[in-house]
Amino acid sequence: MSDISKDTTLKELAALVSTALENANVEAVLVGGAAVSLYSDNVYQTYDLDFITRHSGEAISSALEPLGFTRKGKERHWENPNTEFLVEFPAGNLSFGETDMPIESAGTVSSSLGTIRVITPTQSVMDRMAAYIHWGDNQSREQAVMVIQNNPIDWEMFYSWAKSEKIDVSVIDSLRYK
């Protein structure tokens, strides 16, 4: 059993989960709001840790049970009674808008409790901008700004992605120079 408690931070929990998955040979990458939390130094806080993986629920359960997580029914959610964070495994590929990327394109963030496989800051901005553009999610635009303000962004990669997604770059420039 792990030392997960109500005081365990998102980064600590992400490291514990990421390490447990890796040790069980379950390739998974942290995405979404949890990546924004990491890259914004928790200016944005979420209580959902979303990991993209192609592995089965059974493989995930086997990896997470030693940490005290149990699966909620047949859903893609795992919970631990010692923390308010949920760990989720949404179905699908690692994608930003209509652009699929290999899990290997993600980066890593180190913590005292292990290494977190997580989308890069550039991918995080792509993810948030896709939500803003395609669903009109203004909160995602604000999250993109948080990531941009705190991290180096590969602007060449970002603009190439935006072009392929047919996103008006003036929207991106307004974020970049904010």
N, C-alpha and C positions, 0 to 999 in steps of 0.2 A: 504494500500500500504506500502511496506517496504522501508527501507532506502538504498536499493542497488544502488551503484554508480560505476563509473569507478575506484574508489579507494577501492572498496570492494575486500578483498583478497580472494584467493581460499579457505582458511580455514574458513573465515567468511561466504562466500557463501555456502560452504558445510554444515556448521552448520545451516544456515537459511533453506536450502532446506531439510536437514535431519529432522529437527524439524517440519517443515510444513508437511512432509510426515508422520512422526510419529503421529502428531496431527490428521491427517486424516485417521489413522489406515492403512496406506500403508507401509507394511514392505519393506524396501529397504536397500541395503548396497552399500557403495561407494567402487569402485574397480579401477583397472587399473592405469593409469598415475597419476590420482589425489591422489590416496593412496601413490604413490611414492613421489609426491610433499609434502604431509603431513609428511611422514617419513624421508624425506631428507632435511627438513627445506627449501624447495623450491630451493635446488641446481638443481633439475630437475623441470621445470615449464611446465605445460600443461594448455590448455584453454578449455579442455573438462572434465566435471565432469560426469563420468559414474556410474550409479546406477543400480544394478541388482534387479529386482522385478518381481513378478508374477502378479501384479495388472494391470488392464486395463489402456489404455491411458486416458480414461474419468476420472478415479479415480485420476490419476496423475495430469491431468489438473485442476481438482477441488482443489487439494492440492496446486498447484503452482501458479494459477491465482492471489491469494491475494498478492503474491510476485512480481507480474508484469510480469510473464512469460506467453508466448503464444506458442502454439504448431505450429511447422512448417509443415503445411499440415497434412498428415496422417503418417508422419515419427515419429520416436522415439526421436525426438529432441525438446527441448524447449529453447526459447531465451527470453532475457530481453533487451530492448534497452539501458538500463543504464549500461550494463556490456559487456565485450568482451567474457566472459565465456559462453559456451553452456552447457546445462544439457541434458544428453542423458540417455536413458534407453534401452540398447541393450537387445535383446531377449536371453533367455536361463537361465540356472541354475547358481548358484554360483559354478563354477568349475575351477579347475586348471589342465590343460591337460585333461586327461580322468577321473579325480577324482572329483565327485560331493560332495559338502559339504552343510550342512544346513545353512541357513542365520543366524541362532542363533549361529553358530560357530564364527561369526565375532566379533570384539571387538568394543570399542568406544574410541573416542578422545574428550576431553572437550575443549570448547572454551568459550570466554566471551559471545558469542551469542547462545550457546546451545551445545548439544551433537551430535556428528557425529557418526553414525553407519558405520564402515569402516572395511575392512578386516584387520586382524592382520599383524604386520610386517612379521611374518613367512609366512603367506598366500600371502603377497605381493611378497616376494622372490619366492615363488612357482609359482605365476602367471607370473612373469617376466622370470623365468627360463623355464617355459613351452613355452613361446613365443620364447625364444632364441633357445631351443632345437628343437621344432617342425617347426618353420618358419625361423630359421636362423637369427633372429632379434638381431643383435649385440647391438643395443641401449637398448634393454630389459636387456641384460646381464649387461651392465653398470649401469642401474637403480637398478638391484638386488644388485650390489656392494654398491651403495649409501645407500640403505636400511640397508644392513648388517653393514656398517660402523657406522650407527647412532642409531641402535636399538638392543635390546636383541632378539635373534632368538631361537626358540625351535628347536634345532638341531636334537633331537630324532624324533620329528614329521616330520621335513624336510627330514631326511634320509629315514624314513619309506615311505613317499610320493614318494621320488625319486626312491626307489626300486620298488614300485607298478607301477610307470610310465616307468620302465626300463631305467632310466637315469644313465649314467656312473657317479659314485660318484666322480671320479677324477675331473670332471668339477666343481662340487660343492666345493670340497676341494680347488681348485684354487681360488674360490671366497672367501671362508671362511678365508683363511690365507693370503689374499692380503694385 
